[in-house]
Amino acid sequence: MNWKSVTAISTAVAAATETLPATGPVHAQPQPEGGSQEVWGIGQFSPAIKINSFSDKLDKATFNGNFAGNFSALTPAAHGTLEALSDRSSLFTITGRHHDDLRPTNVVQLKDENGHPLDSEAFVIDREGTRVITSETEPSICRFSRDSSTVLASLPVPAELKVTPAGRATANLIFEGLALQPGGHTLVASTEGALAGDDSTTVRFQTWHHDIDEQEFKLCRQYAYHVDSDAHRLNGP
């Protein structure tokens, strides 16, 4: 099965954001007069997105006592399988020859290096086949073994992106998305909400990078992105 269309679109991040010269507050800039902006209504997709198929085969499905649903992240894995991350920090392996034949065949309950449960929302599989997984608790981004059972490394997180009082982030509104740029050398994490002191319509994109001869990701550029609605608002329309 070809799951390439499942992967997230992330290459436009740099073009749509502004580089942060410092780690201080960020405020929205007024839009120039006479500028045009294409707007889509609620429930509409960008014309750049195409849905090839749909399946509810996993509706109400369980595996080894774990509910196989409420997925917040999905990515192609080895041998034509999918890996799906639930909002209960359970990482499922999904197999099937086509979209109407999907079934969970394995599940791992994610824990940190101290055995504590994670609050995971996003993950990617890197070039080495290890799993890079976020947690909103601290927050943290950890690199796990191929079977997701062992934490191999923890990526550095800037002070301002840590949850208050250690930083300026709000609990449960931090690392919501994660993507690898083409080539697999740059990792991008997106925040769900604005940081304390930022304009309420501003979210952050933090990047990490590693060269070909390096195994671990190093802290790199951070970007600010001005969303269309209030980034502090918990319940949208």
N, C-alpha and C positions, 0 to 999 in steps of 0.2 A: 504494500500500500504506500502511496506517495502522500506524505503528510507535510510537504513543504509549505502549502498554503496556510498551515496552522500557525506558523511562526509570526511573531509580532513585528510590526513595522517600526523601526527605530532610527533609521538613517537620517531622518529629517530633523532630529533633535537639535543638532548644532545650527542648522539654518533657521530654526524657529525660536532660538533662544539668544540671550545676550550673556557674554562672559562676565563673571563677577570679578571686579578688580580687588575686592576685599570681602571679608566675612560679615560685614555690618548689615544693617537693615536695607531692604530694597523697596523702592516705591515705584508705582506705575507711572509711565510717561504718557502725556496726552497724545492722542493720535492726530496726525496732520489733517487739516481741513481738506475736504474734497477727495479724500482717499476712499477707495471702495473695498468692501470686504464681503466675501461670499458667506452667507449664513444658511445653515440647514436647520429645519424645524425639529421639534422633539420627536424622537423615533426614527429620524432619517439618518442614512449613512452618507459619508463622503463618497463621491463617485469613484474614488481611488480604491474603495473596498468592494470586493465581490464575494458573496457567499456561494460556494460550490455545492454544498450539501448540508443536511441537517439530520440529527438523530436524537431521539429521546430514549434510546435503548437502555441507558443507565438510570432511568427514572425510578426512584425508590429502591435502587439496588444497594446491597450491602456485601461486604467481603470480610470474613473473619471477625464479624461483629462490628465492623466500621462502616458507617454510612458513606457510600461512594457518590458524593454530591457536594454542592456548595463549592465548586472548584473556582479558585481565584487565579490559577496559572496552569498553562498547558503547553507542552513542548514535545516535538518528535524525539524519540530515543532510538536505541539500537534495535536492529532486526525488525524494523517496521512497526515497533510499538510506540505508544504514547506514554508520557508520564504526566499525571495530573495532581495538582496540589490543592487540597481542600482547606477551607478556612479554619479547620480544626488541627492544622499542621500535620495531616496525614498525607503521605506521598504515595499515590497509587500508580501501579503499572497497568496500562490498558492495552489489551490486544484485540485483534479482529481483522478479518480479511477486507471488510468494507464497513461503512458507517452504520449499517444495520446489524452488524455482528460484533459489536463492542462488548467487552466484558473485563472486569478487573481480575488480575491474576496474581497480584502481590500488593502489599501495603507495608509502609514503614512509618512508625510514629516518630516524628523528628524531635530530637532533644539536643541541648547544647552540651559542651564538653563537661559540664558538671551534672548532667543527667536531668536538667530542668526542661520542661516543655517549652517549645518555641511558639511565637505568635506569627506564623509565616503567611505571607501574602503573595510572594513572587519567587521565581527561581529560573535558572538557566543551566544548561549542560555545557561545560567549557570544552576547549580543544582536547584536553586530556581525558575527557569523559567523566570528570568529577562534577558534583552538583553544587552550584553556588546558590545559596538560599538566604533570603532575608528573614528578619524577625523584627517586629515593631516594638518589642518590649524595651530594649535599651536605647536605641535600636542596634542591630548588628547585621553583618553579612558574613556568613561562614561558608567555607569550602569543605564539602563533605566527600567522603569516599564514594566510589562508583555505586556501592549498594546503599548509600545514604545512612549508614549505621555509625560512622565515625567522623568527628570533626577533625579535619586536617590542618586548617588555618582559619584565622579570623581577620578580616580586612579592616584596616584603620578607618575610623569614622570621624569626620571633623567635629570639633567641640560643639559648634552651633547646631548641628543636626541631632545631638543627643536630647533625650526627653528631659524636660524640666524636673528638678532644679539644676541638673548637670549641664543642660544646654537650653536651646530656645524652641525645641519641638514639642508639640502636644502629643500626649499618649494616644496611641492608636491612629495617628494621622501622619505617620512618617513614611517609611519605605513601602510603597504600595505597588510599584512596578520595577522590573529589572529586565535588561536586554543586553545582549552582546552585539557589538557592531560587527559588520562584515570583516572577516579575517580573524576574529576571535581575540583580538589584543586589547580592546577597549570595552569596559563594562560600564553601563549607565543605570543608575537607580533614580527613580522619581519619587517625590514626596506627595502624600495625599492632600495635605493642608499647608497653609502658610505658617512660617515661623513667627514667634512672638517678635514684634517690632517691625515686621515686613508689612508692606501693603497687603490688604486682605485678598487681593486677586493674584498674588504671586506665589508660585510654587518653585521648588528647586530641583535641579538635575545634578547629581553628583557623579563624577566619573572616576574610574580607576584604569590603569594601563599597565601592561607588562610587555616587554620585548620578547623576541623569539628565544633568546638565551636565558630568559627569566621564567620562573615557575609561579611566583606569587605576584598578585596585583598590587601596584603602588598607587597611593592617592594622587589624583590628577585634578583637572579643571572642574569648577562648579559653575553651573549656569542658572539664570533666573528665567522663568517663563510666566507671562501674564495670561491667566486663563480668562474665559469669557464670563464666568460667574464667580461669586464670592467663594474663595478657597477655604474659608472658615466654616461655610454653611454645611451642616451635616445632612440635611434633608432637602434635596433638590426638587425641582418641579416634577 
